[in-house]
């Protein structure tokens, strides 16, 4: 930061009546008032990054009466989030203007909080879970949540070692907890009979003036939010003996914005006296015990349903039976993407079919590395995928597709071999047997100038052979020509191969996944797709649903 630009910053802040309060290693601190519509708000401005990769920090130092206690975009220490990360690019060459932008935006956010109840309520609801766990006298208790059986009344706690300490976890299936523990490289989990009581609501949490800190405040807020949830919790407190067998009681609610949990310590004398009649302890909580402190839980959903669906606005591949033929360069990246999209979950499965062994020449463009060298590709891919996603159902078949008889016992077959003869064979089987299962073929053209994919099904579009003219003299010519140059071939002894960069199988996998996503949404069109790299010497090929060739030997008579 040169002196001239720093001088501009000081002049700006002086004009706004901000005073410098400290300097350390380029970090400068200022304090002053933001002149909001309802009054002044005393804040601290700290600039630690003069390149503005991080926005200057603005902290509310004194809470004025015209601002509500519970505010959106303000953390428990008064830090104000006035710009979403990456929303605005501040000019590093004009720091005074950039800081002015930040102060003006902070004032605008505080004005909205002070004058617009809908803005406050709506934004707090969007951030509700963050507000829920922050601002407590003690640190929130972190609880992992695995898969929960629909309509389950409760789930038992277990404890696993995560490498950063002992971690509580609830899940309906103990086998799933065992898998989590093993995936984290630790010993078997410690199971308890202590229950977390579970509930579900379709109502978004209501926004209180302040987050509840006592049992009495919790009950009042629950009645305001969802009377059914309140009544359900009261029934547990009145009728269930088991919660009185422990020193604390916890509850978790599945809400439209995620899981919300809370708990409280039990009075040891009172709980022992009420073990035969839980109703007595409920009465205690509505009386003297209502002043007891509430602990708001930090629920972290690690269930496969959340992990694989969180980033999607559409259905994932859960419950789908998918067979992937070929675990080479394309198939390796495609297999990983399929699992991330939910393949192998629920009643679904992912079957990997490939007879080959991973050789040194494969490593430069394959997902797998040296630890899988000289292993069968299908088995090695399964091992790697289960290491990353141990709850997926994945089968590996280290044999040729010719020897895999139940090929079409699936919802989708993906041909990622990139071998025309294999693709022709699979295409012919589908047509000759009148199979209903669709096939997605995907391959790399030339030296990676582009990638292509073809979806074939019973819908009437052209088949894989329809991409080639039936004239014997032009058998190897493409129906839709895309390459302007013959691809380079490398020869080692009797073995030849086509060189291409590692980006090519990644692009092919991405193209295939995009087609699969469209299938999940209801329509895989356009069924024939081409995606080219920049500056490639290729012709433009339209993405389309190709028509059948009249004289196609594979499908013209179907």
VOGU-3710 file (C-alpha; in Angstrom, 3 decimals, decimal comma):
1> xxxxxxxxxx> 0,000/0,000/0,000  1,657/3,263/-1,093  1,433/6,429/0,996  -0,798/8,283/-1,460  -3,515/5,622/-1,441  -3,247/5,186/2,326  -3,672/8,930/2,676  -6,890/8,738/0,649  -8,164/6,057/3,040  -7,405/8,216/6,083
11> xxxxxxxxxx> -9,095/11,243/4,522  -12,193/9,180/3,747  -12,451/7,765/7,266  -11,708/11,115/8,913  -14,522/12,687/6,901  -16,828/9,969/8,259  -15,551/10,636/11,794  -13,710/7,335/12,163  -10,586/7,285/14,355  -7,537/5,059/13,867
21> xxxxxxxxxx> -7,137/2,734/16,882  -4,283/0,427/16,000  -1,741/-0,814/13,442  0,028/-4,161/13,322  1,806/-5,810/10,368  -0,307/-3,992/7,792  -3,514/-4,562/9,760  -5,247/-1,269/10,545  -8,155/-0,736/12,895  -10,619/2,169/13,010
31> xxxxxxxxxx> -13,649/2,953/15,165  -16,578/5,223/14,459  -20,318/5,453/13,939  -22,383/4,292/10,998  -25,106/6,900/10,560  -28,151/4,664/10,019  -31,726/5,834/9,448  -32,786/5,021/13,034  -29,616/6,327/14,676  -25,877/5,801/14,954
41> xxxxxxxxxx> -24,247/2,381/15,403  -20,772/2,299/16,965  -18,560/-0,111/14,999  -14,969/-1,185/14,508  -13,526/-1,438/11,002  -10,468/-3,667/10,546  -8,607/-3,868/7,238  -6,135/-6,756/7,244  -6,069/-7,542/3,509  -5,368/-4,556/1,275
51> xxxxxxxxxx> -5,779/-6,737/-1,807  -9,386/-7,253/-0,627  -9,442/-11,003/-1,177  -11,221/-10,818/2,184  -13,634/-8,030/2,957  -12,747/-5,620/5,783  -14,232/-6,799/9,077  -16,976/-4,646/10,579  -17,968/-5,393/14,189  -20,811/-3,817/16,184
61> xxxxxxxxxx> -19,267/-2,605/19,464  -22,402/-1,214/21,140  -25,884/-2,603/20,554  -28,299/0,322/20,087  -31,875/0,002/21,336  -33,387/0,382/17,847  -31,764/-2,866/16,668  -33,335/-6,208/17,722  -31,327/-8,571/19,917  -31,466/-11,410/17,367
71> xxxxxxxxxx> -30,289/-10,115/14,000  -29,513/-11,754/10,657  -25,975/-11,458/9,299  -24,548/-10,751/12,774  -22,564/-13,394/14,649  -22,403/-13,903/18,403  -19,416/-11,529/18,694  -21,071/-8,717/16,743  -19,359/-9,419/13,432  -21,487/-8,128/10,549
81> xxxxxxxxxx> -21,716/-10,023/7,245  -22,550/-7,224/4,819  -21,423/-8,817/1,526  -21,807/-12,469/0,572  -18,355/-13,947/-0,169  -17,509/-13,193/-3,784  -20,602/-11,017/-4,317  -18,583/-7,849/-4,931  -15,009/-7,498/-6,183  -13,386/-4,573/-4,404
91> xxxxxxxxxx> -10,826/-2,500/-6,302  -7,337/-3,030/-4,869  -6,160/0,004/-6,844  -8,670/2,305/-5,132  -8,796/1,258/-1,462  -10,628/4,392/-0,319  -13,502/3,704/-2,715  -13,542/0,031/-1,704  -13,775/0,841/2,009  -16,505/3,379/1,298
101> xxxxxxxxxx> -18,461/0,636/-0,498  -18,142/-1,611/2,556  -19,306/1,053/5,017  -22,240/2,014/2,787  -23,305/-1,626/2,399  -23,013/-2,229/6,147  -25,252/0,804/6,773  -27,784/-0,537/4,238  -27,900/-3,956/5,939  -28,409/-2,400/9,387
111> xxxxxxxxxx> -31,154/-0,125/8,010  -32,957/-3,161/6,625  -32,660/-4,992/9,958  -33,960/-1,978/11,883  -36,870/-1,024/9,610  -37,983/-4,133/7,715  -39,378/-6,991/9,876  -39,834/-9,227/6,820  -36,170/-8,807/5,889  -35,108/-9,716/9,435
121> xxxxxxxxxx> -37,457/-12,697/9,702  -36,732/-14,067/6,221  -32,964/-13,795/6,489  -32,844/-15,236/10,001  -34,872/-18,202/8,802  -32,339/-18,750/6,009  -29,529/-18,624/8,588  -31,518/-20,174/11,407  -29,287/-23,165/12,132  -26,226/-20,910/12,408
131> xxxxxxxxxx> -28,036/-18,649/14,896  -29,274/-21,721/16,757  -25,824/-23,016/17,689  -24,105/-19,654/18,283  -24,376/-17,286/21,225  -24,581/-19,903/23,981  -22,869/-19,646/27,334  -21,185/-22,987/26,651  -19,945/-24,455/23,393  -22,675/-26,348/21,506
141> xxxxxxxxxx> -22,577/-30,141/21,724  -21,792/-31,505/18,271  -23,801/-34,556/17,196  -23,357/-36,431/13,917  -26,532/-37,752/12,292  -26,509/-40,792/10,047  -29,468/-42,364/8,266  -32,703/-42,304/10,249  -35,556/-44,727/9,544  -38,693/-42,808/8,487
151> xxxxxxxxxx> -41,050/-42,196/11,438  -38,491/-43,492/13,948  -39,367/-42,291/17,455  -35,752/-42,270/18,645  -32,186/-43,292/17,853  -29,488/-44,448/20,247  -26,254/-42,561/20,739  -22,928/-44,120/19,867  -19,449/-42,666/20,193  -16,654/-42,867/17,630
161> xxxxxxxxxx> -13,119/-41,509/17,515  -12,682/-39,079/14,616  -9,038/-38,163/15,093  -10,010/-34,866/16,728  -11,675/-36,398/19,753  -14,649/-38,494/20,737  -17,727/-37,761/18,652  -21,387/-38,538/19,379  -23,449/-39,982/16,542  -27,066/-41,089/16,131
171> xxxxxxxxxx> -28,314/-43,421/13,403  -31,022/-46,041/13,088  -28,662/-48,754/11,825  -25,702/-49,729/13,987  -24,054/-51,334/10,957  -23,932/-47,894/9,341  -22,222/-46,469/12,434  -19,669/-49,289/12,208  -18,966/-48,293/8,594  -18,423/-44,650/9,577
181> xxxxxxxxxx> -16,017/-45,670/12,323  -14,035/-47,905/9,964  -13,947/-45,211/7,250  -12,408/-42,818/9,761  -9,737/-45,425/10,513  -10,785/-46,031/14,093  -11,869/-48,906/16,287  -15,437/-50,077/16,701  -17,869/-47,478/18,011  -19,102/-47,513/21,582
191> xxxxxxxxxx> -22,853/-48,057/21,603  -25,141/-46,768/24,341  -28,819/-47,172/25,169  -29,199/-43,436/25,656  -31,831/-42,172/23,227  -32,238/-39,004/21,226  -35,977/-38,474/20,642  -36,857/-37,666/17,021  -39,584/-35,561/15,418  -40,416/-34,141/12,009
201> xxxxxxxxxx> -42,193/-30,965/10,896  -42,958/-29,302/7,572  -43,083/-25,880/9,242  -40,009/-23,655/9,067  -38,814/-22,582/12,542  -40,411/-19,345/13,712  -38,064/-16,466/14,507  -38,039/-15,546/18,227  -36,877/-12,232/19,630  -33,971/-14,133/21,168
211> xxxxxxxxxx> -32,991/-17,787/20,954  -34,306/-19,827/23,912  -31,787/-20,341/26,706  -33,968/-22,126/29,281  -36,483/-24,967/29,235  -39,330/-22,542/29,918  -38,286/-20,380/26,948  -37,970/-23,516/24,801  -41,539/-24,619/25,566  -42,872/-21,157/24,813
221> xxxxxxxxxx> -41,030/-21,008/21,496  -42,108/-24,525/20,461  -45,757/-23,606/21,014  -45,289/-20,546/18,844  -43,511/-22,545/16,127  -45,402/-25,849/15,819  -47,993/-26,933/18,347  -47,866/-30,553/17,105  -44,132/-30,789/17,801  -44,656/-29,225/21,218
231> xxxxxxxxxx> -47,374/-31,746/22,079  -45,255/-34,678/20,852  -42,355/-33,646/23,068  -44,698/-33,247/26,017  -45,960/-36,812/25,469  -42,392/-38,136/25,598  -41,726/-36,247/28,827  -44,950/-37,557/30,330  -44,963/-41,189/29,184  -41,433/-42,397/28,412
241> xxxxxxxxxx> -39,465/-43,814/31,345  -36,175/-44,338/29,501  -35,131/-40,685/29,274  -35,061/-40,556/33,094  -32,385/-43,257/33,179  -29,671/-40,811/32,137  -28,269/-37,519/33,315  -29,522/-35,604/30,295  -32,297/-35,695/27,670  -31,972/-34,667/24,025
251> xxxxxxxxxx> -34,373/-34,107/21,143  -33,874/-33,570/17,397  -36,342/-32,204/14,852  -36,169/-32,740/11,097  -37,209/-29,351/9,670  -37,392/-27,972/6,110  -34,073/-26,192/6,717  -32,261/-29,148/8,288  -31,963/-30,945/11,612  -32,302/-28,876/14,788
261> xxxxxxxxxx> -31,446/-30,348/18,192  -31,556/-29,383/21,851  -31,203/-30,953/25,273  -30,904/-30,288/28,967  -29,372/-31,848/32,051  -31,787/-33,618/34,364  -32,013/-32,825/38,054  -30,633/-35,997/39,594  -32,773/-36,020/42,734  -35,998/-35,208/40,915
271> xxxxxxxxxx> -35,427/-37,693/38,084  -34,830/-40,578/40,499  -38,060/-39,758/42,285  -39,971/-39,613/39,002  -38,637/-42,782/37,319  -41,869/-44,649/37,950  -43,982/-41,683/36,891  -42,400/-39,497/34,172  -45,413/-37,203/34,472  -43,921/-35,907/37,729
281> xxxxxxxxxx> -40,744/-34,817/35,956  -42,771/-33,120/33,233  -44,576/-31,161/35,933  -41,221/-30,235/37,429  -40,042/-28,885/34,061  -43,155/-26,709/33,795  -42,504/-25,367/37,262  -39,243/-24,854/39,097  -37,278/-26,913/36,572  -38,217/-24,567/33,737
291> xxxxxxxxxx> -35,380/-22,282/34,746  -32,790/-24,956/33,954  -30,402/-24,103/31,121  -31,042/-25,329/27,598  -28,264/-26,724/25,439  -28,822/-26,149/21,720  -27,173/-28,968/19,747  -25,045/-28,630/16,623  -26,435/-31,374/14,360  -24,170/-32,407/11,443
301> xxxxxxxxxx> -25,879/-34,589/8,841  -23,431/-37,128/7,384  -26,063/-39,504/6,003  -25,674/-40,622/2,363  -29,024/-39,083/1,510  -27,748/-35,636/2,555  -24,206/-36,026/1,202  -25,280/-37,090/-2,295  -28,384/-34,887/-2,647  -27,382/-31,629/-0,954
311> xxxxxxxxxx> -26,052/-29,972/-4,117  -28,837/-31,208/-6,394  -32,097/-29,592/-7,446  -33,287/-32,913/-8,882  -33,463/-36,581/-7,879  -30,170/-38,424/-7,436  -29,351/-41,988/-8,580  -30,553/-43,620/-5,379  -32,386/-46,919/-6,050  -31,097/-47,086/-9,660
321> xxxxxxxxxx> -29,309/-50,230/-10,891  -26,440/-49,085/-13,110  -23,872/-51,177/-14,949  -20,680/-49,516/-16,136  -18,785/-51,397/-18,846  -15,147/-50,337/-18,919  -13,059/-49,054/-16,001  -10,357/-47,419/-18,092  -9,639/-43,707/-18,341  -13,241/-42,666/-19,065
331> xxxxxxxxxx> -14,825/-45,295/-16,834  -12,696/-44,451/-13,804  -13,780/-40,801/-13,688  -17,315/-41,751/-14,644  -17,589/-44,348/-11,854  -16,534/-41,810/-9,244  -19,022/-39,251/-10,582  -21,846/-41,801/-10,554  -21,212/-42,632/-6,914  -21,107/-38,952/-5,988
341> xxxxxxxxxx> -24,463/-38,641/-7,736  -25,910/-41,366/-5,481  -25,309/-44,558/-7,460  -25,267/-47,604/-5,193  -27,544/-46,132/-2,516  -30,904/-47,376/-1,306  -32,086/-50,352/-3,334  -29,729/-49,378/-6,150  -26,344/-50,746/-7,161  -23,346/-49,903/-9,303
351> xxxxxxxxxx> -21,723/-52,806/-11,177  -18,249/-52,327/-12,680  -17,291/-54,671/-15,539  -13,730/-54,781/-16,881  -11,307/-57,699/-17,410  -8,109/-55,657/-17,673  -5,225/-55,007/-15,270  -4,028/-51,474/-14,508  -0,668/-51,087/-16,229  1,981/-48,334/-15,918
361> xxxxxxxxxx> 0,922/-46,823/-19,247  -2,592/-46,307/-17,841  -1,572/-44,205/-14,850  -1,090/-40,922/-16,732  -4,790/-40,576/-17,560  -6,572/-42,813/-15,041  -8,213/-41,907/-11,740  -6,253/-44,627/-9,942  -2,564/-44,292/-9,130  0,407/-46,415/-8,074
371> xxxxxxxxxx> -1,363/-48,170/-5,165  -3,593/-49,890/-7,761  -0,808/-50,794/-10,182  -1,057/-54,374/-11,550  -4,465/-54,839/-9,921  -7,611/-55,677/-11,846  -9,191/-52,349/-12,742  -12,721/-53,314/-11,725  -11,658/-54,551/-8,280  -9,286/-51,639/-7,696
381> xxxxxxxxxx> -11,968/-49,115/-8,639  -14,421/-50,755/-6,271  -11,878/-50,612/-3,434  -11,189/-46,939/-4,049  -14,847/-45,967/-4,332  -15,752/-47,835/-1,146  -12,858/-46,170/0,645  -14,403/-42,820/-0,228  -18,092/-43,823/0,059  -18,293/-46,959/2,207
391> xxxxxxxxxx> -22,098/-47,116/2,280  -22,475/-47,522/-1,485  -23,407/-50,928/-2,928  -20,753/-51,587/-5,570  -19,995/-54,856/-7,369  -16,914/-55,500/-9,464  -16,762/-58,130/-12,231  -13,290/-58,709/-13,630  -14,344/-60,360/-16,852  -15,254/-59,421/-20,393
401> xxxxxxxxxx> -18,715/-58,076/-21,056  -19,137/-61,082/-23,351  -19,032/-63,317/-20,268  -21,404/-61,164/-18,220  -24,766/-62,712/-19,005  -27,110/-60,504/-16,902  -25,873/-57,334/-18,615  -29,320/-55,820/-19,096  -30,585/-56,601/-15,592  -30,274/-52,905/-14,833
411> xxxxxxxxxx> -31,989/-49,555/-15,194  -29,100/-48,224/-17,276  -26,053/-49,700/-19,012  -23,129/-47,347/-19,679  -20,560/-48,323/-22,303  -17,337/-46,469/-21,465  -14,984/-48,847/-23,264  -14,306/-46,459/-26,130  -13,911/-49,557/-28,307  -16,123/-49,495/-31,379
421> xxxxxxxxxx> -16,295/-53,289/-31,672  -17,532/-53,634/-28,082  -20,038/-50,833/-28,564  -21,311/-52,511/-31,752  -21,730/-55,793/-29,885  -23,662/-54,275/-26,960  -25,795/-52,242/-29,353  -26,635/-55,412/-31,313  -27,550/-57,339/-28,178  -29,973/-54,633/-27,076
431> xxxxxxxxxx> -31,714/-54,612/-30,442  -31,734/-58,371/-31,093  -33,073/-59,160/-27,639  -35,496/-56,211/-27,686  -34,165/-55,107/-24,332  -35,893/-52,229/-22,552  -32,764/-51,126/-20,729  -31,196/-48,015/-22,342  -27,501/-47,828/-23,185  -25,314/-44,750/-22,924
441> xxxxxxxxxx> -22,198/-44,960/-25,107  -19,386/-42,440/-24,489  -16,011/-42,092/-26,211  -13,117/-39,779/-27,069  -12,540/-38,623/-30,631  -9,075/-38,385/-32,164  -6,405/-37,067/-29,842  -8,934/-35,605/-27,457  -10,146/-32,789/-29,691  -13,673/-33,648/-28,614
451> xxxxxxxxxx> -15,765/-36,210/-26,779  -19,094/-37,714/-27,804  -21,962/-39,602/-26,228  -24,973/-41,438/-27,627  -28,051/-42,491/-25,661  -29,980/-45,373/-27,222  -33,307/-46,761/-26,076  -36,655/-47,972/-27,413  -37,723/-44,418/-28,202  -37,186/-44,720/-31,971
461> xxxxxxxxxx> -33,977/-42,697/-32,411  -30,964/-44,061/-34,261  -28,705/-46,689/-32,710  -24,920/-46,793/-32,335  -24,463/-48,340/-35,803  -26,477/-45,463/-37,290  -23,439/-43,274/-36,659  -21,685/-45,179/-39,466  -22,829/-45,399/-43,118  -23,667/-48,925/-44,206
471> xxxxxxxxxx> -21,704/-48,677/-47,464  -18,794/-51,072/-47,002  -16,416/-48,671/-48,717  -17,160/-46,004/-46,145  -17,627/-48,191/-43,107  -15,088/-46,283/-41,065  -16,421/-42,843/-42,021  -18,494/-40,982/-39,491  -22,015/-40,003/-40,404  -21,432/-36,716/-38,585
481> xxxxxxxxxx> -17,844/-35,775/-39,399  -16,148/-33,779/-36,700  -12,362/-34,265/-37,134  -10,527/-32,395/-39,872  -7,273/-34,286/-39,351  -6,397/-37,931/-38,886  -5,513/-38,663/-35,250  -1,924/-39,408/-34,307  -1,115/-42,986/-33,349  1,841/-44,205/-31,317
491> xxxxxxxxxx> 3,293/-47,662/-31,830  5,185/-49,734/-29,265  5,992/-53,148/-30,703  2,718/-54,700/-31,822  0,759/-52,377/-29,572  -0,613/-49,027/-30,761  -2,457/-46,394/-28,798  -3,963/-42,944/-29,317  -2,362/-40,245/-27,158  -4,600/-37,681/-25,444
501> xxxxxxxxxx> -4,422/-35,563/-22,322  -5,947/-36,467/-18,952  -8,550/-33,759/-19,523  -10,155/-35,858/-22,290  -11,517/-38,710/-20,129  -12,622/-36,111/-17,591  -14,584/-34,298/-20,297  -16,063/-37,557/-21,561  -17,164/-38,498/-18,055  -18,688/-35,040/-17,568
511> xxxxxxxxxx> -20,597/-35,327/-20,858  -21,928/-38,743/-19,855  -22,956/-37,518/-16,405  -24,812/-34,565/-17,921  -26,758/-37,026/-20,067  -27,509/-39,207/-17,047  -28,761/-36,156/-15,158  -31,142/-35,315/-18,000  -32,359/-38,928/-17,896  -33,025/-38,602/-14,181
521> xxxxxxxxxx> -34,955/-35,418/-14,887  -37,103/-37,277/-17,413  -35,582/-36,843/-20,894  -32,017/-37,730/-22,000  -32,292/-35,544/-25,119  -30,321/-34,567/-27,037  -29,334/-38,201/-27,288  -26,278/-37,578/-29,460  -23,893/-35,013/-27,994  -20,518/-33,626/-28,983
531> xxxxxxxxxx> -18,324/-31,431/-26,801  -15,121/-29,942/-28,236  -12,120/-28,289/-26,633  -11,197/-24,740/-27,514  -8,969/-24,160/-30,572  -9,446/-27,724/-31,827  -9,406/-28,206/-35,582  -12,893/-29,695/-35,778  -16,213/-29,191/-37,504  -19,298/-28,124/-35,628
541> xxxxxxxxxx> -21,673/-31,025/-34,971  -25,158/-30,281/-33,740  -26,387/-31,977/-30,567  -29,491/-33,846/-31,641  -31,676/-36,940/-31,528  -30,356/-38,786/-34,558  -32,727/-40,533/-36,948  -32,367/-44,151/-37,966  -30,515/-44,913/-41,177  -32,850/-46,634/-43,617
551> xxxxxxxx> -30,283/-49,295/-44,378  -28,766/-49,668/-40,899  -28,041/-53,399/-40,532  -28,614/-53,190/-36,769  -31,892/-51,330/-36,322  -33,595/-50,739/-39,702  -35,528/-53,988/-39,423  -36,496/-53,543/-35,780
//
